[in-house]
């Protein structure tokens, strides 16, 4: 933990300029791409690949979910298209519509528990952690097979999370074994949960390696917990610390939806703002010729703050719609498969918490140093003391 880092909503990003040479933290030469339209073009260009780049640009431990070649994140071409198509078959519009009430119910239970316990409260332990666990438990059909602390340890393991980000191979192995067993259970006793639908789609499609399927489910469960815990914590730190006047407005569904989108757009999950690709052929990017075989660092944070596209910034009216689609969830073939869930949990959490506790406020001074929970992929407050 550290009290010297700035909040992520105040984290400086690289200026939005034409693609230019840079050096990654591990010493790899690369091209830095920061303008919105250049980044969006690159994310959708088939001449850019993620394959064989899982260790490029990293320093220290690499998250299992992003550093494993079997991960959906690190595949391209036919294998990636096959796995992603199977995933999309499980995530039909009808399935997502069926799951929305589950998410809303899980969020409301967490809100009710917070209100019933009464002030004061730590919003991290009492809300931002319980919400994604409750949603994951219902959505994946865990049915109480694992408790919150155990699942959090496994999530830390596959994401290389924790204060020291120490690798936990035993945790990864335990999580993989549990997931494989859960998938077999859902094959025998299918339901309408995410894992049942995913296993059914994979078995019907055929050709999906079991390792890739296990890794996909592990990544979804882990990221669904840690990413949303982090996003909610950073959102509440900003809203209650710097935008208290906006807080009661979040009880309105439309305001909550637009606010959640703006917060996902402008506040990154962690300190690393780049996603790495390699060119398989020469291309022109923003008027700059990029040679084949070059490593490219695409800055999503800079692109989302490009003043030519998003001139109003985070400090504008949070109820305003974005002027262009966010790149917070990437774009193109690697668009985040769980983006709908992040948006839904953020919107429901902010709306229901503001409706129940319009006078919610932080008890620490707005300029008090924040202790951070650090990981390789996320950074979020370690605690948020609050009252109402």
ChimeraX attribute file (.defattr): number of C-alpha atoms within 10 A of each C-alpha:
attribute: neighborCount
match mode: 1-to-1
recipient: residues
	/A:1	16
	/A:2	14
	/A:3	12
	/A:4	10
	/A:5	14
	/A:6	13
	/A:7	20
	/A:8	19
	/A:9	17
	/A:10	12
	/A:11	13
	/A:12	11
	/A:13	17
	/A:14	16
	/A:15	15
	/A:16	20
	/A:17	16
	/A:18	14
	/A:19	23
	/A:20	13
	/A:21	13
	/A:22	16
	/A:23	14
	/A:24	19
	/A:25	11
	/A:26	12
	/A:27	12
	/A:28	12
	/A:29	16
	/A:30	20
	/A:31	20
	/A:32	23
	/A:33	30
	/A:34	28
	/A:35	27
	/A:36	26
	/A:37	17
	/A:38	21
	/A:39	26
	/A:40	21
	/A:41	13
	/A:42	23
	/A:43	22
	/A:44	15
	/A:45	14
	/A:46	14
	/A:47	16
	/A:48	23
	/A:49	23
	/A:50	20
	/A:51	15
	/A:52	15
	/A:53	19
	/A:54	22
	/A:55	16
	/A:56	17
	/A:57	19
	/A:58	18
	/A:59	12
	/A:60	11
	/A:61	17
	/A:62	22
	/A:63	22
	/A:64	25
	/A:65	25
	/A:66	20
	/A:67	21
	/A:68	19
	/A:69	18
	/A:70	20
	/A:71	21
	/A:72	23
	/A:73	21
	/A:74	20
	/A:75	21
	/A:76	18
	/A:77	12
	/A:78	9
	/A:79	16
	/A:80	19
	/A:81	15
	/A:82	17
	/A:83	20
	/A:84	17
	/A:85	15
	/A:86	23
	/A:87	20
	/A:88	14
	/A:89	16
	/A:90	23
	/A:91	18
	/A:92	12
	/A:93	11
	/A:94	9
	/A:95	15
	/A:96	15
	/A:97	11
	/A:98	13
	/A:99	18
	/A:100	15
	/A:101	11
	/A:102	17
	/A:103	22
	/A:104	17
	/A:105	15
	/A:106	23
	/A:107	27
	/A:108	18
	/A:109	14
	/A:110	22
	/A:111	22
	/A:112	13
	/A:113	14
	/A:114	20
	/A:115	16
	/A:116	9
	/A:117	10
	/A:118	10
	/A:119	13
	/A:120	13
	/A:121	20
	/A:122	18
	/A:123	23
	/A:124	22
	/A:125	15
	/A:126	18
	/A:127	21
	/A:128	26
	/A:129	21
	/A:130	22
	/A:131	27
	/A:132	31
	/A:133	24
	/A:134	21
	/A:135	22
	/A:136	23
	/A:137	21
	/A:138	19
	/A:139	20
	/A:140	21
	/A:141	19
	/A:142	16
	/A:143	11
	/A:144	10
	/A:145	10
	/A:146	12
	/A:147	12
	/A:148	16
	/A:149	10
	/A:150	12
	/A:151	20
	/A:152	18
	/A:153	18
	/A:154	25
	/A:155	27
	/A:156	26
	/A:157	26
	/A:158	28
	/A:159	28
	/A:160	27
	/A:161	28
	/A:162	18
	/A:163	13
	/A:164	13
	/A:165	19
	/A:166	15
	/A:167	20
	/A:168	17
	/A:169	14
	/A:170	11
	/A:171	18
	/A:172	21
	/A:173	14
	/A:174	13
	/A:175	23
	/A:176	19
	/A:177	13
	/A:178	16
	/A:179	21
	/A:180	19
	/A:181	13
	/A:182	20
	/A:183	22
	/A:184	15
	/A:185	13
	/A:186	22
	/A:187	16
	/A:188	10
	/A:189	9
	/A:190	16
	/A:191	13
	/A:192	16
	/A:193	19
	/A:194	22
	/A:195	24
	/A:196	23
	/A:197	23
	/A:198	24
	/A:199	23
	/A:200	19
	/A:201	19
	/A:202	22
	/A:203	14
	/A:204	11
	/A:205	14
	/A:206	11
	/A:207	11
	/A:208	16
	/A:209	12
	/A:210	14
	/A:211	12
	/A:212	16
	/A:213	23
	/A:214	23
	/A:215	22
	/A:216	22
	/A:217	21
	/A:218	24
	/A:219	21
	/A:220	17
	/A:221	22
	/A:222	26
	/A:223	22
	/A:224	21
	/A:225	26
	/A:226	26
	/A:227	19
	/A:228	24
	/A:229	27
	/A:230	24
	/A:231	25
	/A:232	31
	/A:233	23
	/A:234	25
	/A:235	22
	/A:236	24
	/A:237	24
	/A:238	19
	/A:239	20
	/A:240	20
	/A:241	16
	/A:242	14
	/A:243	14
	/A:244	17
	/A:245	9
	/A:246	16
	/A:247	23
	/A:248	18
	/A:249	19
	/A:250	26
	/A:251	19
	/A:252	15
	/A:253	15
	/A:254	16
	/A:255	20
	/A:256	24
	/A:257	21
	/A:258	19
	/A:259	28
	/A:260	27
	/A:261	24
	/A:262	22
	/A:263	22
	/A:264	21
	/A:265	23
	/A:266	24
	/A:267	22
	/A:268	22
	/A:269	25
	/A:270	20
	/A:271	19
	/A:272	15
	/A:273	18
	/A:274	18
	/A:275	14
	/A:276	21
	/A:277	26
	/A:278	21
	/A:279	20
	/A:280	15
	/A:281	13
	/A:282	14
	/A:283	17
	/A:284	12
	/A:285	16
	/A:286	17
	/A:287	10
	/A:288	11
	/A:289	11
	/A:290	20
	/A:291	14
	/A:292	14
	/A:293	15
	/A:294	17
	/A:295	28
	/A:296	26
	/A:297	25
	/A:298	27
	/A:299	25
	/A:300	28
	/A:301	27
	/A:302	23
	/A:303	31
	/A:304	27
	/A:305	25
	/A:306	21
	/A:307	15
	/A:308	12
	/A:309	17
	/A:310	18
	/A:311	11
	/A:312	14
	/A:313	17
	/A:314	17
	/A:315	10
	/A:316	10
	/A:317	14
	/A:318	23
	/A:319	19
	/A:320	14
	/A:321	15
	/A:322	17
	/A:323	10
	/A:324	10
	/A:325	15
	/A:326	21
	/A:327	21
	/A:328	23
	/A:329	18
	/A:330	19
	/A:331	17
	/A:332	14
	/A:333	18
	/A:334	19
	/A:335	15
	/A:336	15
	/A:337	17
	/A:338	13
	/A:339	13
	/A:340	11
	/A:341	18
	/A:342	23
	/A:343	17
	/A:344	16
	/A:345	23
	/A:346	25
	/A:347	23
	/A:348	24
	/A:349	27
	/A:350	26
	/A:351	26
	/A:352	22
	/A:353	23
	/A:354	21
	/A:355	17
	/A:356	16
	/A:357	18
	/A:358	16
	/A:359	13
	/A:360	17
	/A:361	19
	/A:362	21
	/A:363	16
	/A:364	13
	/A:365	8
	/A:366	13
	/A:367	8
	/A:368	8
	/A:369	14
	/A:370	21
	/A:371	16
	/A:372	19
	/A:373	18
	/A:374	20
	/A:375	23
	/A:376	22
	/A:377	21
	/A:378	22
	/A:379	26
	/A:380	26
	/A:381	24
	/A:382	18
	/A:383	19
	/A:384	24
	/A:385	15
	/A:386	17
	/A:387	16
	/A:388	14
